[in-house]
Amino acid sequence: MVHPDRQRELERELWKLQPGDHLGALYESRSEHDLVRATFVRQGVERHEAVLAITDEEGAEALEQGLREQGVDPAPLRKRRQIAVLRVSEIPPGSAGGGAEAALGALRRLAARRVGEGYGALRLSAEIGPALLATVTPASLLRWGAAIPPHLGALPALLLCHYDRRRTPAAFLLDALAVHPRLLIGTALYDNFYFLPPEETSGPDPAAARLARFIGHLVERQRTETQIRSLTRKLMKTQEEERRVISRELHDRLGQDLSGIKIALETLPDRHPAVPPALGEDVRRLGQLLERAIFTVRDLAYELRPPGLEEMGLVQAIAMFCREFAEKTGLAVDFRAVGVERLRLDFQVQIQLYRMVQEALNNVHKHARASRAVVKLAAVRPHLLLRVEDDGRGFDVAERARAIDAEKRMGLRSLQERAEVLGGVLLVTSAPGRGTKILAKLPCPE
């Protein structure tokens, strides 16, 4: 079964398709394949488009069942020729002999005929599996697939080609990837970075064109990652500025107002000696509640803007945080700094380092079941090193990395992003029962 969230996402993405689109769909389970194909066909019916489905023997019945499960009765649609199913066994022998131009011409004529009958476009769903590969040579299919994309924009047609990864040779699938501008992997739709426009593969050296395209993708990906890091840096800077403003408002305005109210309550009995004892007791309890509220506001303000970071500097601010963290949590924290006091660090560098210590120790407290942690900050030119170690239960680093992506955990991911924003790298070393070591290696300012 496919998860309902994935079904809804598939519904949204396929609904965006327009005539001229050419997709490849790679699947590993029949349920994924049946859902994708039935959704593609049903949406064509809903948009008053004609549908031709080329299937293997078992696919025709599965398509009809899938349509019924989605609330569509295929019988009247077949009668008025809005849906047609062509089994691979029904393809006339030798029909592949005309080559790519003949196949494209047949597609053009079929689309024109269906539009002439009043339909908005033609949808073609083709099962490219062992049955079809036994009838039509793989080379012919690839030539057809490569010839189609440039002409689809002028045709009222949409194409969806299905490939069973379990039963189709990997070498053929690798070549097939190159002829589809967009890909469905399971039920998720992607732009295909490995698509090769026919004008690049029809030249004198297709391999060179393919290599140039792959290198171009690598360069573009690197440029995109650089842009993302730049945007992340700006976002974090903006976030810290907003935190500073909120912290100041909490501390200077709300905190001061609450303190004023507390003082007024405490002096109320002195100003009104005739206040009944019971009312005086209520005043005392309200004063205690206000005192707790004042402490909460102060803690929130300090959490949003580290106290003393600008006044005392990074080393003293981290030392203060480590002491207070140890008092609150009972975790023994040993902080050491070497050669950092002499550095002239930009405030954004200081705040990111402070946040990294915060997040690392919070992770230790929440997950490590440790009794002791060591925080080391050292300037070892040309690097600035931040190391956080604990004696906790440890974990499998590769497994945790997969869990971060699957469960959207942000602890280690946030540490990694902060290190990258500062132009550095983050290394995590751990194993079950052997504690954890986090090392951030950052460029040291001159």
C-alpha positions as CSV (number, residue, x, y, z in Angstrom):
1,M,0.0,0.0,0.0
2,V,1.1,3.5,-0.8
3,H,0.9,6.0,2.1
4,P,-2.0,8.5,1.8
5,D,0.4,11.5,2.0
6,R,2.3,10.2,-1.0
7,Q,-0.9,9.6,-2.9
8,R,-1.9,13.2,-2.3
9,E,1.4,14.5,-3.5
10,L,1.3,12.3,-6.6
11,E,-2.2,13.6,-7.3
12,R,-1.0,17.2,-7.1
13,E,2.1,16.7,-9.2
14,L,0.4,14.8,-12.0
15,W,-2.4,17.3,-12.2
16,K,0.2,19.9,-13.2
17,L,1.1,18.1,-16.3
18,Q,0.3,19.7,-19.7
19,P,0.4,18.5,-23.3
20,G,4.0,18.3,-24.4
21,D,5.2,16.6,-21.1
22,H,7.2,13.4,-21.4
23,L,7.8,11.4,-18.2
24,G,9.5,8.2,-17.3
25,A,8.2,6.2,-14.3
26,L,10.5,3.7,-12.5
27,Y,8.8,1.5,-10.0
28,E,9.7,-1.5,-7.8
29,S,6.3,-2.5,-6.6
30,R,3.1,-3.3,-8.4
31,S,1.1,-1.1,-6.0
32,E,3.2,2.0,-7.0
33,H,2.9,1.3,-10.7
34,D,-0.9,0.7,-10.6
35,L,-1.5,3.8,-8.5
36,V,0.6,6.0,-10.9
37,R,-1.0,4.6,-14.0
38,A,-4.5,4.7,-12.8
39,T,-4.1,8.3,-11.5
40,F,-2.5,9.4,-14.8
41,V,-5.4,7.9,-16.8
42,R,-8.2,9.1,-14.4
43,Q,-6.9,12.7,-14.6
44,G,-7.0,12.5,-18.4
45,V,-10.6,11.4,-18.2
46,E,-11.4,14.3,-15.8
47,R,-9.8,16.7,-18.2
48,H,-11.7,15.3,-21.2
49,E,-8.5,13.9,-22.8
50,A,-8.3,10.6,-24.8
51,V,-6.1,7.8,-23.3
52,L,-4.2,5.0,-24.9
53,A,-2.6,2.5,-22.5
54,I,-0.1,0.0,-23.8
55,T,0.2,-2.8,-21.3
56,D,1.5,-6.3,-20.7
57,E,-1.1,-9.1,-20.4
58,E,-1.8,-8.6,-16.7
59,G,-1.7,-4.8,-16.9
60,A,-5.0,-4.3,-18.7
61,E,-7.0,-5.9,-15.9
62,A,-5.0,-4.1,-13.3
63,L,-5.6,-0.8,-14.9
64,E,-9.4,-1.3,-15.0
65,Q,-9.3,-2.4,-11.3
66,G,-7.3,0.7,-10.4
67,L,-9.7,3.0,-12.2
68,R,-12.7,1.4,-10.3
69,E,-10.8,2.0,-7.0
70,Q,-10.5,5.6,-8.0
71,G,-14.3,5.9,-8.8
72,V,-14.1,5.6,-12.6
73,D,-16.1,3.0,-14.5
74,P,-14.0,2.1,-17.6
75,A,-16.8,0.4,-19.6
76,P,-18.6,3.5,-20.9
77,L,-15.2,5.2,-21.5
78,R,-14.2,2.3,-23.8
79,K,-17.4,2.5,-25.7
80,R,-17.0,6.1,-26.6
81,R,-13.3,5.5,-27.3
82,Q,-12.0,7.9,-24.6
83,I,-9.9,5.0,-23.2
84,A,-8.3,2.4,-25.4
85,V,-6.0,-0.4,-24.1
86,L,-3.5,-2.1,-26.4
87,R,-1.8,-5.2,-25.1
88,V,1.8,-5.8,-26.2
89,S,0.7,-9.1,-27.8
90,E,-1.7,-7.2,-30.0
91,I,1.1,-5.0,-31.6
92,P,1.4,-6.1,-35.2
93,P,4.7,-7.9,-36.0
94,G,7.1,-5.8,-37.9
95,S,5.4,-2.5,-36.9
96,A,8.7,-1.3,-35.4
97,G,10.4,-1.4,-38.8
98,G,9.6,2.2,-39.7
99,G,12.0,3.7,-37.2
100,A,11.6,6.7,-35.0
101,E,10.1,9.0,-37.7
102,A,7.4,6.5,-38.5
103,A,6.6,6.1,-34.8
104,L,6.4,9.9,-34.3
105,G,4.2,10.2,-37.4
106,A,1.8,7.6,-36.0
107,L,1.7,9.4,-32.7
108,R,1.0,12.7,-34.5
109,R,-1.8,11.2,-36.5
110,L,-3.4,9.5,-33.5
111,A,-3.3,12.7,-31.4
112,A,-4.8,14.7,-34.3
113,R,-7.6,12.1,-34.7
114,R,-8.5,12.2,-31.0
115,V,-8.5,16.0,-30.9
116,G,-10.7,16.0,-34.0
117,E,-13.1,13.8,-32.1
118,G,-13.4,16.5,-29.5
119,Y,-10.9,15.5,-26.9
120,G,-8.5,18.0,-25.5
121,A,-5.3,15.9,-25.9
122,L,-4.0,12.4,-26.1
123,R,-2.5,10.7,-23.1
124,L,-0.2,7.7,-23.8
125,S,0.7,5.4,-21.0
126,A,3.2,2.8,-22.1
127,E,4.5,-0.2,-20.2
128,I,8.2,-0.6,-21.3
129,G,8.8,-4.1,-19.9
130,P,10.1,-7.4,-21.0
131,A,7.1,-8.1,-23.1
132,L,7.5,-5.0,-25.3
133,L,11.3,-5.4,-25.3
134,A,10.8,-8.9,-26.8
135,T,8.7,-7.3,-29.6
136,V,10.6,-4.1,-30.3
137,T,14.3,-3.9,-30.0
138,P,15.7,-1.8,-27.1
139,A,17.7,0.3,-29.6
140,S,14.5,1.2,-31.5
141,L,12.7,2.2,-28.3
142,L,15.6,4.4,-27.2
143,R,15.7,6.1,-30.7
144,W,11.9,6.7,-30.5
145,G,12.2,8.1,-27.0
146,A,15.0,10.4,-28.0
147,A,13.1,11.6,-31.1
148,I,9.9,12.4,-29.2
149,P,10.7,15.3,-26.8
150,P,11.5,18.0,-29.4
151,H,8.2,17.5,-31.1
152,L,5.9,17.0,-28.1
153,G,5.5,20.8,-27.6
154,A,3.7,21.0,-31.0
155,L,1.6,17.9,-30.3
156,P,-1.5,17.7,-28.1
157,A,-0.1,14.7,-26.3
158,L,1.4,13.6,-23.0
159,L,3.6,10.5,-22.6
160,L,4.2,8.4,-19.5
161,C,6.6,5.5,-19.9
162,H,6.6,2.8,-17.2
163,Y,9.8,0.8,-16.3
164,D,9.9,-2.1,-13.9
165,R,13.3,-1.9,-12.2
166,R,13.0,-5.5,-11.0
167,R,12.6,-7.0,-14.5
168,T,14.3,-4.5,-16.9
169,P,18.1,-4.7,-17.5
170,A,19.9,-1.9,-15.7
171,A,22.0,-1.0,-18.8
172,F,18.8,-0.3,-20.7
173,L,17.3,1.8,-17.9
174,L,20.5,3.9,-17.7
175,D,20.0,4.7,-21.4
176,A,16.3,5.2,-21.0
177,L,16.9,7.8,-18.3
178,A,18.5,10.1,-20.8
179,V,15.4,10.4,-23.0
180,H,12.9,11.6,-20.3
181,P,13.0,15.2,-19.2
182,R,11.2,14.3,-15.9
183,L,11.1,11.1,-13.8
184,L,8.8,9.5,-11.4
185,I,10.7,7.3,-8.9
186,G,8.0,5.3,-7.2
187,T,5.4,8.0,-6.7
188,A,7.8,11.0,-6.4
189,L,8.3,13.3,-9.4
190,Y,11.7,14.8,-10.2
191,D,13.3,17.0,-12.8
192,N,15.7,14.7,-14.6
193,F,19.3,16.1,-14.5
194,Y,20.4,13.2,-16.7
195,F,18.1,14.1,-19.6
196,L,20.1,14.6,-22.8
197,P,18.4,16.7,-25.5
198,P,18.5,14.9,-28.9
199,E,20.5,17.7,-30.5
200,E,23.3,16.9,-28.1
201,T,23.3,13.1,-28.7
202,S,22.8,13.3,-32.5
203,G,26.2,14.9,-33.1
204,P,29.5,13.3,-34.2
205,D,30.5,12.4,-30.6
206,P,27.5,11.6,-28.3
207,A,29.8,10.4,-25.5
208,A,31.5,13.7,-25.4
209,A,28.2,15.5,-25.3
210,R,27.0,13.3,-22.4
211,L,30.2,13.9,-20.5
212,A,29.9,17.7,-20.9
213,R,26.3,17.6,-19.7
214,F,27.3,15.6,-16.6
215,I,30.2,18.0,-15.8
216,G,27.8,20.9,-16.3
217,H,25.4,19.4,-13.7
218,L,28.2,19.0,-11.2
219,V,29.3,22.7,-11.6
220,E,25.7,23.8,-11.4
221,R,25.1,21.8,-8.2
222,Q,28.2,23.3,-6.6
223,R,27.0,26.8,-7.6
224,T,23.6,26.1,-6.1
225,E,25.0,24.8,-2.9
226,T,27.1,27.9,-2.6
227,Q,24.0,30.1,-3.0
228,I,22.2,28.0,-0.4
229,R,25.0,28.5,2.1
230,S,24.9,32.3,1.4
231,L,21.2,32.4,1.9
232,T,21.4,30.3,5.1
233,R,24.1,32.7,6.4
234,K,21.8,35.7,5.8
235,L,18.8,33.9,7.3
236,M,20.8,33.0,10.5
237,K,22.0,36.6,10.7
238,T,18.4,37.9,10.4
239,Q,17.3,35.3,12.9
240,E,19.8,36.5,15.5
241,E,18.9,40.1,15.0
242,E,15.2,39.2,15.6
243,R,16.2,37.3,18.7
244,R,18.1,40.4,19.9
245,V,15.1,42.6,19.5
246,I,12.8,40.2,21.2
247,S,15.2,39.6,24.0
248,R,15.5,43.3,24.6
249,E,11.8,43.8,24.6
250,L,11.3,40.9,27.1
251,H,14.1,42.1,29.4
252,D,13.8,45.9,29.2
253,R,10.0,46.2,28.9
254,L,8.1,43.2,30.0
255,G,10.6,42.2,32.6
256,Q,10.7,45.7,34.0
257,D,6.9,46.0,34.1
258,L,6.6,42.7,35.9
259,S,9.2,43.8,38.4
260,G,7.3,47.0,39.0
261,I,4.1,45.1,39.6
262,K,5.9,42.8,42.1
263,I,7.3,45.7,44.1
264,A,3.9,47.4,44.2
265,L,2.3,44.2,45.5
266,E,5.0,43.7,48.1
267,T,4.5,47.2,49.4
268,L,0.7,47.1,49.3
269,P,0.4,46.0,53.0
270,D,2.7,48.9,54.1
271,R,0.6,51.4,52.2
272,H,-2.7,50.0,53.4
273,P,-2.2,48.7,57.1
274,A,-5.9,47.8,57.3
275,V,-5.7,45.1,54.7
276,P,-7.2,41.9,56.1
277,P,-4.8,39.0,56.8
278,A,-6.4,36.8,54.2
279,L,-6.0,39.4,51.5
280,G,-2.4,39.9,52.6
281,E,-1.8,36.1,52.0
282,D,-3.3,36.4,48.5
283,V,-0.9,39.3,47.8
284,R,2.0,37.2,49.0
285,R,1.0,34.3,46.7
286,L,0.6,36.6,43.7
287,G,4.1,38.0,44.5
288,Q,5.5,34.5,44.3
289,L,3.8,33.9,40.9
290,L,5.1,37.1,39.6
291,E,8.6,36.2,40.7
292,R,8.5,33.0,38.8
293,A,7.2,34.8,35.8
294,I,10.1,37.3,36.0
295,F,12.6,34.4,36.2
296,T,10.9,32.8,33.1
297,V,11.0,36.0,31.1
298,R,14.7,36.5,32.1
299,D,15.6,32.9,31.1
300,L,13.8,33.4,27.7
301,A,15.6,36.7,27.2
302,Y,19.0,35.1,28.0
303,E,18.2,32.1,25.7
304,L,17.4,34.5,22.8
305,R,20.4,36.6,23.4
306,P,23.4,35.2,25.3
307,P,24.1,37.3,28.3
308,G,27.5,38.9,28.3
309,L,28.6,37.8,24.8
310,E,29.1,41.3,23.6
311,E,30.3,42.6,26.9
312,M,32.6,39.8,28.2
313,G,33.4,38.0,24.9
314,L,33.0,34.5,23.6
315,V,35.1,32.6,26.0
316,Q,33.5,34.0,29.1
317,A,30.0,33.7,27.7
318,I,30.5,30.0,26.9
319,A,32.1,29.4,30.3
320,M,29.0,31.0,32.0
321,F,26.7,28.9,29.8
322,C,28.5,25.7,30.6
323,R,28.4,26.4,34.4
324,E,24.7,27.2,34.3
325,F,23.9,24.2,32.1
326,A,25.7,21.9,34.5
327,E,23.7,23.3,37.4
328,K,20.4,22.9,35.7
329,T,20.9,19.4,34.2
330,G,23.4,17.7,36.6
331,L,25.7,17.0,33.7
332,A,29.3,17.6,34.5
333,V,30.6,20.0,31.9
334,D,34.3,20.8,31.6
335,F,35.1,23.8,29.4
336,R,38.5,24.7,28.1
337,A,39.7,27.5,25.7
338,V,43.2,27.9,24.3
339,G,44.3,30.9,22.3
340,V,40.8,32.2,21.5
341,E,40.9,35.3,23.7
342,R,43.4,37.0,21.5
343,L,41.3,36.6,18.3
344,R,39.2,39.4,17.0
345,L,36.1,37.4,16.0
346,D,33.2,38.9,14.1
347,F,30.0,38.9,16.2
348,Q,28.3,36.5,13.8
349,V,31.1,34.0,14.2
350,Q,30.8,34.4,18.0
351,I,27.1,33.8,18.1
352,Q,27.3,30.8,15.7
353,L,30.0,29.2,17.9
354,Y,27.9,29.9,21.0
355,R,24.8,28.3,19.4
356,M,26.8,25.3,18.4
357,V,27.9,24.7,22.0
358,Q,24.3,25.2,23.1
359,E,22.9,22.7,20.6
360,A,25.7,20.2,21.1
361,L,25.2,20.1,24.9
362,N,21.4,20.0,24.5
363,N,21.8,16.9,22.3
364,V,24.1,15.3,25.0
365,H,21.5,16.1,27.7
366,K,18.5,14.8,25.7
367,H,19.9,11.7,23.9
368,A,23.4,10.6,25.2
369,R,22.6,9.5,28.8
370,A,26.0,10.9,29.6
371,S,27.5,11.8,33.0
372,R,30.2,14.1,31.7
373,A,30.9,16.3,28.7
374,V,34.0,18.2,27.6
375,V,33.9,21.4,25.5
376,K,37.2,22.5,24.0
377,L,37.6,25.7,21.9
378,A,41.1,26.2,20.5
379,A,42.8,28.5,17.9
380,V,45.3,26.3,16.1
381,R,46.1,28.4,13.0
382,P,45.0,28.2,10.3
383,H,42.0,26.6,12.1
384,L,39.6,27.4,14.9
385,L,38.6,24.1,16.5
386,L,35.5,23.4,18.5
387,R,35.3,19.9,20.1
388,V,32.4,18.5,22.2
389,E,32.8,15.0,23.7
390,D,30.7,13.0,26.0
391,D,30.8,9.6,27.7
392,G,27.3,8.6,26.8
393,R,25.8,5.7,25.0
394,G,26.9,6.7,21.5
395,F,25.2,5.7,18.3
396,D,25.7,4.4,14.8
397,V,26.6,7.6,12.7
398,A,25.4,6.2,9.4
399,E,22.1,5.1,10.8
400,R,21.5,8.4,12.6
401,A,22.2,10.3,9.3
402,R,19.4,8.3,7.7
403,A,17.1,8.9,10.6
404,I,17.8,12.7,10.3
405,D,16.4,12.7,6.8
406,A,13.5,10.3,7.5
407,E,12.4,12.0,10.8
408,K,13.4,15.6,10.1
409,R,15.6,15.7,13.2
410,M,17.5,19.0,13.3
411,G,20.1,18.6,16.1
412,L,23.1,17.4,14.1
413,R,21.8,18.9,10.9
414,S,21.7,22.4,12.5
415,L,25.3,21.9,13.8
416,Q,26.4,20.9,10.3
417,E,24.7,23.9,8.7
418,R,26.2,26.4,11.2
419,A,29.7,24.9,10.6
420,E,29.2,25.3,6.8
421,V,27.9,28.8,7.2
422,L,31.2,29.7,8.9
423,G,33.1,28.1,6.0
424,G,34.1,25.0,8.0
425,V,33.3,21.3,8.3
426,L,31.7,19.2,11.0
427,L,32.9,15.7,11.8
428,V,30.9,13.3,14.1
429,T,32.6,10.2,15.5
430,S,30.5,7.8,17.6
431,A,29.7,4.1,18.2
432,P,27.2,2.4,20.5
433,G,28.5,2.3,24.0
434,R,31.6,4.5,23.2
435,G,30.3,8.1,23.6
436,T,30.3,10.8,20.9
437,K,32.9,13.3,19.6
438,I,31.9,16.3,17.6
439,L,34.6,18.3,15.9
440,A,34.0,21.5,14.0
441,K,37.0,22.8,12.1
442,L,36.6,26.4,11.0
443,P,38.8,28.9,9.3
444,C,40.7,31.0,11.9
445,P,40.6,34.8,11.2
446,E,43.9,36.5,10.7
